[in-house]
Amino acid sequence: MCKLFSSFVTIAAICMGAPNGARAALQTNVENTSATSAHRPNVIVILSDDQGYGDFSCHGNPILKTPALDKLNGESIRFSNFHVAPLCTPTRGQLMSGMEAMRNKASTVLTARGLMRRDILTMPEVFADNGYRTGIFGKWHLGDAYPDRPMDRGFEKCVWTKGWGLLSEMEFDNDYYQTRYLDSLDTCYAEKYCTDLWFDEAMAWMGEMAKEQQPFFTYLALNAPHGPFHSPEKNRKHYLGKVADDKVASIYGMVENIDENMAKLDAWLEQQRLKENTLIIFMNDNGAPKGLEMYNADMRGWKGDVYDGGHRAACFIRWPNGSFGRPTTVGYPTAIHDLLPTFIDLFDFSVPSGYPPFDGISLVSVLERPMADHGSRMFVVQYGNYPKTQQYDGCVVWDAWRLVGKDELYNLDEDPGQERNIAKEYPDVVEQMKTYYDAWWTGVAPGIDEFVPLIVGSEEEDSVILSCGFWEGGDVNTQWAVANGAGGETGGQWHIDVVKQGTYLLELSRWPFHLERQLTQNGPSESIAGTALRTGKSLPITYGCVQVDNSERITSSAAAGAVTVNTKVTLTKGPHLLKAFFKDRNKNNVCGAYYVRVSRLK
């Protein structure tokens, strides 16, 4: 039988850590202050959004065609037992920090747990500190305001969008086909499909860096094939009638468009004579979306699940001029937060002391000797879940073993679909994996109720927009949820940290400020490029209410035809809870204020 993963060995012989020598090598390189070589490789990391492990023809998809990704797969060290988080924000935080989601604090979407700690080192900071130019193109999803924007966390060139995507609460009326984006903080408009835009902008910037003979680190963070499944029609039509659902045809069309851009990138690297000394990684960020009839590589689970279908991902790593072994499939258990420690080790980067330790390990020995026996490894896959994570809401990975929760055990070499729970047959394995998990949980549990607050009143950003996507409580981060008045009668609350005491103007809005839309209107019917939007419903908003730290509520009236309700409050320096919501003319609660602009008055 073909084994997907490294064969598990007897329990007595298992080492649960890094491959032989990896931790020692990483420590040596972290402390090494020597300069890097004169011909440092370029690095491109590409992360797709909601593309499942089965959405590649090289992974057995019988309908979808991905020739460029298949080619990259064939030229790469490819990890078949590679794991991300089951959702997009925690995956991105793990990639950027080298730390597990529960430790770096960007542990989920919603519930005010979408920001990374500010005392940690990030991947672009490491590259920048070691002489690289750094650029992000696409989806950031780790903070929209200072000091959590991509330019605050180490990226020099930032071509990006806010929120989780183009129909998030922040982007709202953006469009896949003609995309609005930010170039640093400047709003720009492109008459291009979003994925084409990110690749084109990245190649233009990399071309500039190559002319200047500057090594670059490029993060291509795609927002496809994430819903609402707006595919280029020329790609979508290839799959209509071949799949059970038109949404699946659109997803496959979006992936096909990614593949076309990968082919374009590869040709460009060759034309620019950059391919041989460019390390490129392609990954997907979590499982495919639930509720659709589509190929899932015989795995159980989808996006959000802690079965393998939720978090087992593709990882293709190619570096033609590098020190890697020949292209092959590696079953050693690996995770996305291994990549930052791997880069530090591989490129002999200098890293300052005083930062929290990485949870990931260096994979250099695996990349350089992929056919060797690298021992065994155990780690936990768990994210913040909703409304907050609980003990045993995760999965323990131990080579081919999976402990899901505390009493479901699977051997994926024998049962890749996780159909047969064999916990009763292997109580000793369950006990060892549960013991490992319990020790892990003891380490993360004390910080579960600690939030990374939104910063208010800084010199760098006097006016800050707080959106419902960062509420604790409520469940609103989409255009449709805002338009439909979702989230309860008073919405959620924001965790804020006031940098400077003073008087602040709070502008409460139902709609994104760029729409300049009246409080009582329903939503727009079209995106910026004319794609239809659901308008939702109008609401009888007459008053706006603000509450700070459970103090007395401040109520202000909305003028006729107003787009905001404005209130002045005095905020002391330090952490606070802020709540804002609307009432009707009878003082009945209507909905939360989905957007509040907080400005310090001079």
N, C-alpha and C positions, 0 to 999 in steps of 0.2 A: 504493500500500500504506500502511495506517495505521502510523505509527511509534510504538512504545512509548516510545522514549527520544529525547533530543535527537540530531539528526543529527551524526555525527562529521565533523570538518573535516580539511583536509590536515594531515599531521603537522608540517610546518614552522611552521604557524600556531598550534599548540596551546599553551595556557597550562595548567599542571597544578595551579593553586592555586584560590584563592577567586574568586567572582564579582567583577567590577570594583569596587574600593573597599571590599570587605567587611573585609579584614584591617585596613586603615587606620582604618575606622570603629570596629571592635572595639577597637583599641588606644586610640583617642581616648576611648571610653566607659569602658574599664577604668580609665583614669587620671582620669576625671571624677568629682569628689566632690560635685557639685551634687545637691540633693534631687530626688526623683522628683515627678511631678505629683500634684495633690491627688486626682485621680480615677483612681487606678491600677487597671488591669484585674485581675480575678481570673484565675487560671490553673488549669486542670484537665488533668492528663496521665493518660490511661488506657492501660494496657498489658495485653493479653490474653496468655495462656500456652499456647503450642503451637497457636494458631490460624494456619493457613497463609494465604498470600496468596489462595488459591483459595476460602477459606471465607467468602466474601461474595457475595451475589447480584449486587452491582454489579460484581464482577470476573468475572462470567460463570458462576457456579455454577448448574447447571440444576435443582438440587433444593432446596438450602438457601435459605431466605427470610430476609433481613435488612433489613426496610424502614426501621428507624430508622438503621442504619448507612449504608444507601443514601442516606437523606435528608441525613445529615451529610456524606457524600461529595459530594453535589450542592451543598452550601453552603460547601464548603471549597476552599482551595488544596490539591490532592492531588498528592503526589509519586509518580510511577510508577517512578522509578529510585532508590528509597530502600532503604538497607541497614542491617541489624542484624547481630549475631553469630549463628552457627548454633545457639547454645545459650543457655539462660536467664540464667545468672549473668553471663557476659561482656556480654550485651546490657544488663543492669541496671547493671553497673558503668560501661559506656560512657555510658549515659543520665545517671547521677548525677555523673560526673566530667568529661565533655567530653573524655575521653581514650580512646584505643584500649585494648582489653582487654590487649594485651601490654605496655602502658606503665603502666596503672593497677594491674595485678597480679591483678585478679579475672578471670582469663583462661579459667577453665573450671569445670566441676563435678567434684568429686573431686580427687585428686592434690595436696591441700593448697594449691590455687591458687584459692580462692574468696573471698579477702578483698581489699579495696582498700587501696592504700597509705594511710598515715595522715598523710602530708605534703601531701595534695592538698585542694583546695577542692571541696565538693560542691554540687549544685544546691540542696538545701534550705538549706544554709548561706548561699548567695548571696541567696536570697529573704529569709531571716530577717534578714540583715544590712542589707537594704534596706527593712525595715519591714513585711514580710509575716508572717502567721501560716502555719505549715506543718503539713501532716498527711499521713500515709500510712495507707492502708486496704487490707490484704491481704498479699501476698507480698513480703517483703524480699529474702531469699536472698543477703545479702552479709555475714553474720555473725550469730551468735546470742548472743555474750557481749561484755562490755565490752572494748574501746572501739569495737566494730564494729556495735552494734545501731542501729536507725534513730534512736533518741533521742540516740545519741552522735554521729551524723553530720548533725544539723541539723533533725530533725523534732521538732516540739513535741507534736503529737497523734499517738500511735502505736497503731493498732488493727491487729494484725499476727499472723502465725504464723511459726514457725521452720522451718528447713530449706527444701527445695524445694517442699513441698506437704503435703497432709494425710495422706499415707501415706509421708512421708519418715521417716528413722530418728529424727528428733527428735519429730515429731508422732505417728507410729506408729499409734495407735488413734483418731485424730481422724476426723471424719465430714463429708462434703460436705453432708448433709441437716440436721444439727444440729451446728453447728460450735463447737469450742472455740477460743478465741483469747486473745490478750493485749491488755489495754488498758494501755499502758505496760508495767508488770511484773506487773499483776494478772491472774490467770487468770479468764476469764469463759466462760459457756456461752450459746449462742443456739439457739433452736428455729427456725432459719431456714436455708435453703439458702445456701451460702457466698457466691455472687455477690450474692444479694439482701442478705445481711448487709453486705458491703463497701459497696455503693451506699447502703443505708439509713443506715449509720453516717456515711458521708461527707456525705450530705445533711443529717443532723442537725447535724453539726459546722459545715458551711458556713453553715447557717441561723443558728447562734449567732454566727458571725463577721460575717455580714451585719447582724444586729441591732446589733452593736457597731461597725458601719461600719469593719471591719478587712478590708483586702485579704488574700486567701488564696491559697496554693499547695497544691493537692490532688493527691496521687499515688494513683490508684486502680490498684493492682497486683493484677490478678485471678489466681486459680489455676485458672481454667477457660479452655479445655477440656482442660487437661492430664489425663493418665490418673490414676486408673484408670477414667475415663469414666463417672462417676456423674452421670447427667443427671436433672433433674426428669422424672418419668414423663409428665406432660402435654405436655412438649416432645418427648421421645423418641418418643412414639407417632406423631407427625406424620411420621416418617421410616422407621418400621419397614415393611419390604416394598418400600421405594423405593430402597434401597441394598443393596449386595452383602453387607454385614457389619453385624451388630447393633452392633458397636463404633462404626462410622461413624454409625449412627442416634443413638447416645448423644452422640457428638461434636457432631453437628449440633443435637441437642437442647440441649446446653450452650451452643452459640453462639447459638441462638435465645433462650435465657434471657438471655444478655448483651445481645442486641438489645432485648429487652423492658425491661431495666434502662436501656439508653441512651434509650429512648423516655420512660421514667419520669423520668430525669434532665433531659432536654430540657424536658419539661412543667413540672418543678419550677423550672428556671431561669427559664422564662417567668412562672410564677406568682409567683416571688419578685422579678421584674423585674431579674434578673441576667444574662439571656442576652446582651443587647447588648454589655455590657462584660466578658464572660468569654471568654477565649481557651481553646479546648478542643482537645486533640490526642488522636486515637485511633490506636494502633499495635498490631501483633502482634509478639511477641518473637523468633520464629524460624519456620522452616518447620514444616509439619504432620508428625506422626509417621510413621515409616517402616512399611512392611509392611501397609498398608491400601489397599484399592481405593477411592480417592476423587479428586475433582476437584482438580487442581493448577495450574490456569490455564496449561496447556500448558508448564509449566516442568520442567526436569530437576532432580532432587535433592529431598531432604527434610530434616527436622531433622538437624543434625550435618554436613551436606554443604556443600562450598564451591562447588557449582554454585548457580545462582540460586534454585532451589527451597528451599535451606537458609537463605538470608539476605536475599532480596529481600522487603520487607515493605510493608504498607499504612502510609500516614501521611497522615491527614486533619487539616488545621489550619484552624479557623474562629475568626474574631474579627469579629463584625458591625460594631462601632464602631471597629475598628482601621484601620490604614493600608494594609491589604492590597489588592491588585488584585482584580478580579472572580473568582469561583470558576472554576477551570480546572485542567487536568492539566498538570503541569510535568515534563519529562523530564530536567532537570538532575540529575546524580548527587549524591546526598545521603546522609548517614549519621546514625544516632541520636546520635552524639557531637557533632553540629552544634547540637543544641538548646540546650545550656547557653550556648555563645557567642552564639547567636541571641537568647536571652532577655536577656543582658547588654546587647547592642547595641540591641535593640528597646525595652527599658524604661529605657535610660540608667542602668543599675545601676552603683554604685560597687563596685569589687573591690580588696581589699588587694593590695599587691605581695608578692613573695617566694615565690609558689607556682609549681609547675611549669607550663609553658605548656600550653594546650589543643591537642589534635590536630584538633578540630573547627573549623569556620569559621562566621561569621555568615551566615545566609541571608536577612537582612532585605531586601537588594536584590532577591532572587528573589521573596520574598513580596510586595513592594510593586510590582514590575514583572515579573510572572510570564511575560508574553509576550515580554520582551526577550531578546536574545542575551547570555547570561552567560558565554560562553566555554566552556572545556573544563576537565575536572578528572579527576585520577587519585588513587586511594587503595587501600589494601590491606584485605581482609577476611580475618582469621585469628584463631583462638582457641587455647586451650592444648592441645586434643586430649589423647589418652591414650596412654602415660603422661606424655609431655610433647611439646610441639610440636617439629616439625622444620622445617628450611628447605624452602620450597616447599610446605608444607602448607596454603597459602592460595590466595586469588584476588585478582588485580589488576583493579579496576574502572576503565575509562577510557571514559567516555561509554557507547556501546553495545558497546564491546569488553570481552571477558573473557579474561584469561590465567589458566587454572586450572593449578596446579602450575607447571612451567617450560616445558611444551611443548604445551599445549592452548590453542588460540586460537579464540574464537567471536565472531561479530558478531550481537548479539541483535536488531538491526533486521531482519536477513535470516533469522536462525535462532534464534527465541526459545526453542526446546527444546534448544539446545546439542547438536545431533545431528551437526554436521559440523565437524570440526577443520580449520581453514584456516591452521594455523601455517606450513606450507610455502609457502603462497601469499603470505603477508605477513611475510616474515622481518624486515623493518625495524620493523614494529609489535611483533613479539615481542621484538626486541632492546631497543626503548625501554621496553616494559613490564617486561621482566626487569631492565633496568638500574635502573629505579625501585624494583622490589622488592628487589634486592640492597642498595641504599642503605638502604632501610627496615630490612631484616634486620640490617644492620650496626649499626643503632641499637638494636634490641631484643635481639639475641642475648646480649650480656654479662649481661643480667639474668634470663635464662630460669631459671637454677638458684637465684635468690634468692626466698625465701619470706617472706610476711608472717606472722609467728608469732602464735600465740594467747597472750594476756596472762594471766599467772598471778600471784596474790598482790597485786593492787592494792587500795587502800583502797576503791575504788568497788565491787568485787565480790570479796569474800574467797573465796567458793566458786565455782569455775568448772567447768561440765560440758564435758568434751571428748567429742565423739562421733566415731564411725567415719567420718562424712561429711567430716571434715577430716584423715583419714589421708593420709599419703604412702605409696603402696602399698596394695594391697587395692582393692576396688571395691564398697564397701558403703555405700549411703545410702538404702535402702528398708526398709519394714517386712518385706517378704518375705525379703530377703537376710539381715537379722538373724535372723529366725525360722528360717531354713534353715541358719544357722551358716556363712554364706559368708565369703569373704575370706582363706582359707588358715589354716594351723594356728597362726599367731602374729599374723595381721592386719598392719596397717601401723604407722606411727609418726607421732607428732605433733611439729611444730615449735612450741616454746613459748619464751616470754621471761619470766623470773622477775623481777618488779619489786623484790621484797624478799627478801633471804636469810633462811632460817629452816627450821623443821621443818614439813613438810606432811603432812597425812593424805590418802592416796589410796584412794578407795573404788572398786573394780573391779566392774562389773556387766555382765551379759549383756543386760539389758533396760533400757529407760528408767526412771529412778528413780521417776517418778510411778506406775508400775505396781506397785511393791513386790512384784515377782515373784521366786520362788526361782530360783537359778542353774540348777538342773537341770530345771526345768519346760520344757515347750514353750510356745509363745506363746498369747495370748488368742484366742478364736474369734470375738469380736465387737468392733466399734468401740464408742465411747462411746454411740452411738445405736442399736446393734443390727445394724448392717450386718456381713455375714459377713467374717471375716478368715481367711487361711490360717495355720494354727497352727504350721507348720514342724515341728521335731523337738526332742526333749529331748537334752541333751548331758551326759556324765558328768564334770561339773566338780568337782574336789576341791581344786585349788590355784590360786592367782593369782600371777603373776610380774610383776615390774616391773624395767625396765632403763632407766637414764639414761645417755645418751652412751656407749653400748657398754661401760659398767662392768659389774661383777659383778651378776648377776641376783639380786633379792631375792624369795624364794618364801615365801608365807604360805598357811596352811590355811584352808579354808572350813568354818565350823561347819555342823552338820546343819541343813538347812532354811534356810540363809542366803540373803539376797538380794544380798549383796556380799562380797567379800574385801577386807579392810582392811590397809593397809601404811603405815608412817610412813617418810618419807625426808627427808634434808636436801638442800635445793636452794640453790645459790649464785645470786647475782644474775646475770642475763644469759641468753643464748640456750642452749637445751638441746634434745636429742632425747629424747623419752619414748616408751617402748614398754611395752605391758601386754597380757598374754594369760593363757589358762587352760590347766591340765594336768589329766589324769585321775589316778586313784589310783596308777597305775603310772608317773607322771611323764611320760607321753606328751603332747605338745602337742595341744590340742583346737581352740581358736579364739582370735581376738583378743578382748580386752575391749572391747566395742563402746561402752561408756560408762565414763568415769572422772571422778569428782568430786574435784577438787583443792582442798583447803582449807588455808589458812595457820593454824597453831595459834598462839595468842597467848602 
